[in-house]
Amino acid sequence: MPETPTAEALSKRALTAKKEFPATDEAFARVRAALVTRLFETAQGQAPERERLYQTVQVLDAVRDALLAAMGQGQQAIDAYVKALAGKTE
């Protein structure tokens, strides 16, 4: 069973993610642009490929949003999370 992360470890992870996010966000933008370009270049008879590309863009956007939400957690949210986990083990 994996160890429960401490509030300090979660805070450190959040700070690291915030520092790395500009490069990560740029990567998301480049991948998204390439997918959208491919989407618009599909031929009329390529509906399955268009749908796959559209779904891939949606998943990429959802992952980016989840990263943003995780970075937005303040110390209070981290402390509440750790406290809730600690309560489950008692």
Rosetta constraint file for C-alpha pairs under 8 A:
AtomPair CA 4 CA 82 HARMONIC 7.89 0.50
AtomPair CA 4 CA 85 HARMONIC 7.50 0.50
AtomPair CA 5 CA 9 HARMONIC 5.95 0.50
AtomPair CA 5 CA 10 HARMONIC 6.45 0.50
AtomPair CA 5 CA 82 HARMONIC 7.54 0.50
AtomPair CA 6 CA 10 HARMONIC 6.25 0.50
AtomPair CA 6 CA 82 HARMONIC 6.56 0.50
AtomPair CA 7 CA 11 HARMONIC 6.06 0.50
AtomPair CA 7 CA 75 HARMONIC 7.93 0.50
AtomPair CA 7 CA 78 HARMONIC 5.91 0.50
AtomPair CA 7 CA 79 HARMONIC 5.86 0.50
AtomPair CA 7 CA 82 HARMONIC 6.22 0.50
AtomPair CA 8 CA 12 HARMONIC 6.12 0.50
AtomPair CA 9 CA 13 HARMONIC 6.12 0.50
AtomPair CA 10 CA 14 HARMONIC 6.15 0.50
AtomPair CA 10 CA 78 HARMONIC 6.81 0.50
AtomPair CA 11 CA 15 HARMONIC 6.23 0.50
AtomPair CA 11 CA 75 HARMONIC 7.00 0.50
AtomPair CA 11 CA 78 HARMONIC 7.36 0.50
AtomPair CA 12 CA 16 HARMONIC 6.21 0.50
AtomPair CA 13 CA 17 HARMONIC 6.17 0.50
AtomPair CA 14 CA 18 HARMONIC 6.20 0.50
AtomPair CA 14 CA 70 HARMONIC 7.61 0.50
AtomPair CA 14 CA 71 HARMONIC 5.63 0.50
AtomPair CA 15 CA 19 HARMONIC 6.30 0.50
AtomPair CA 16 CA 20 HARMONIC 6.22 0.50
AtomPair CA 17 CA 21 HARMONIC 5.76 0.50
AtomPair CA 17 CA 71 HARMONIC 6.86 0.50
AtomPair CA 18 CA 22 HARMONIC 7.87 0.50
AtomPair CA 18 CA 71 HARMONIC 6.53 0.50
AtomPair CA 20 CA 24 HARMONIC 6.30 0.50
AtomPair CA 21 CA 25 HARMONIC 5.69 0.50
AtomPair CA 22 CA 26 HARMONIC 6.18 0.50
AtomPair CA 23 CA 27 HARMONIC 6.28 0.50
AtomPair CA 24 CA 28 HARMONIC 6.26 0.50
AtomPair CA 25 CA 29 HARMONIC 6.20 0.50
AtomPair CA 25 CA 64 HARMONIC 7.71 0.50
AtomPair CA 26 CA 30 HARMONIC 6.25 0.50
AtomPair CA 27 CA 31 HARMONIC 6.20 0.50
AtomPair CA 28 CA 32 HARMONIC 5.99 0.50
AtomPair CA 28 CA 60 HARMONIC 7.42 0.50
AtomPair CA 28 CA 64 HARMONIC 7.32 0.50
AtomPair CA 29 CA 33 HARMONIC 6.03 0.50
AtomPair CA 30 CA 34 HARMONIC 6.24 0.50
AtomPair CA 31 CA 35 HARMONIC 6.22 0.50
AtomPair CA 32 CA 36 HARMONIC 6.12 0.50
AtomPair CA 32 CA 57 HARMONIC 6.22 0.50
AtomPair CA 32 CA 60 HARMONIC 7.31 0.50
AtomPair CA 33 CA 37 HARMONIC 6.06 0.50
AtomPair CA 34 CA 38 HARMONIC 6.23 0.50
AtomPair CA 35 CA 39 HARMONIC 6.06 0.50
AtomPair CA 35 CA 53 HARMONIC 6.38 0.50
AtomPair CA 35 CA 56 HARMONIC 7.82 0.50
AtomPair CA 35 CA 57 HARMONIC 6.71 0.50
AtomPair CA 36 CA 40 HARMONIC 6.23 0.50
AtomPair CA 36 CA 53 HARMONIC 7.57 0.50
AtomPair CA 36 CA 54 HARMONIC 7.83 0.50
AtomPair CA 36 CA 57 HARMONIC 7.45 0.50
AtomPair CA 37 CA 41 HARMONIC 6.23 0.50
AtomPair CA 38 CA 42 HARMONIC 6.42 0.50
AtomPair CA 38 CA 53 HARMONIC 7.68 0.50
AtomPair CA 39 CA 49 HARMONIC 7.97 0.50
AtomPair CA 39 CA 50 HARMONIC 5.60 0.50
AtomPair CA 39 CA 53 HARMONIC 5.95 0.50
AtomPair CA 39 CA 54 HARMONIC 7.04 0.50
AtomPair CA 42 CA 46 HARMONIC 6.10 0.50
AtomPair CA 42 CA 49 HARMONIC 7.45 0.50
AtomPair CA 42 CA 50 HARMONIC 6.50 0.50
AtomPair CA 46 CA 50 HARMONIC 6.21 0.50
AtomPair CA 47 CA 51 HARMONIC 6.08 0.50
AtomPair CA 48 CA 52 HARMONIC 6.18 0.50
AtomPair CA 49 CA 53 HARMONIC 6.17 0.50
AtomPair CA 50 CA 54 HARMONIC 6.06 0.50
AtomPair CA 51 CA 55 HARMONIC 6.10 0.50
AtomPair CA 52 CA 56 HARMONIC 6.12 0.50
AtomPair CA 53 CA 57 HARMONIC 6.27 0.50
AtomPair CA 54 CA 58 HARMONIC 6.34 0.50
AtomPair CA 55 CA 59 HARMONIC 6.19 0.50
AtomPair CA 56 CA 60 HARMONIC 6.11 0.50
AtomPair CA 57 CA 61 HARMONIC 6.16 0.50
AtomPair CA 58 CA 62 HARMONIC 6.20 0.50
AtomPair CA 59 CA 63 HARMONIC 6.20 0.50
AtomPair CA 60 CA 64 HARMONIC 6.28 0.50
AtomPair CA 61 CA 65 HARMONIC 6.14 0.50
AtomPair CA 62 CA 66 HARMONIC 6.14 0.50
AtomPair CA 63 CA 67 HARMONIC 6.30 0.50
AtomPair CA 64 CA 68 HARMONIC 6.30 0.50
AtomPair CA 65 CA 69 HARMONIC 6.13 0.50
AtomPair CA 66 CA 70 HARMONIC 6.14 0.50
AtomPair CA 67 CA 71 HARMONIC 6.23 0.50
AtomPair CA 68 CA 72 HARMONIC 6.20 0.50
AtomPair CA 69 CA 73 HARMONIC 6.81 0.50
AtomPair CA 73 CA 77 HARMONIC 5.73 0.50
AtomPair CA 73 CA 78 HARMONIC 6.83 0.50
AtomPair CA 74 CA 78 HARMONIC 6.50 0.50
AtomPair CA 75 CA 79 HARMONIC 6.04 0.50
AtomPair CA 76 CA 80 HARMONIC 6.10 0.50
AtomPair CA 77 CA 81 HARMONIC 6.11 0.50
AtomPair CA 78 CA 82 HARMONIC 6.23 0.50
AtomPair CA 79 CA 83 HARMONIC 6.03 0.50
AtomPair CA 80 CA 84 HARMONIC 6.02 0.50
AtomPair CA 81 CA 85 HARMONIC 6.22 0.50
AtomPair CA 82 CA 86 HARMONIC 6.08 0.50
AtomPair CA 83 CA 87 HARMONIC 6.19 0.50
AtomPair CA 84 CA 88 HARMONIC 6.56 0.50
AtomPair CA 85 CA 89 HARMONIC 6.75 0.50
AtomPair CA 86 CA 90 HARMONIC 6.63 0.50
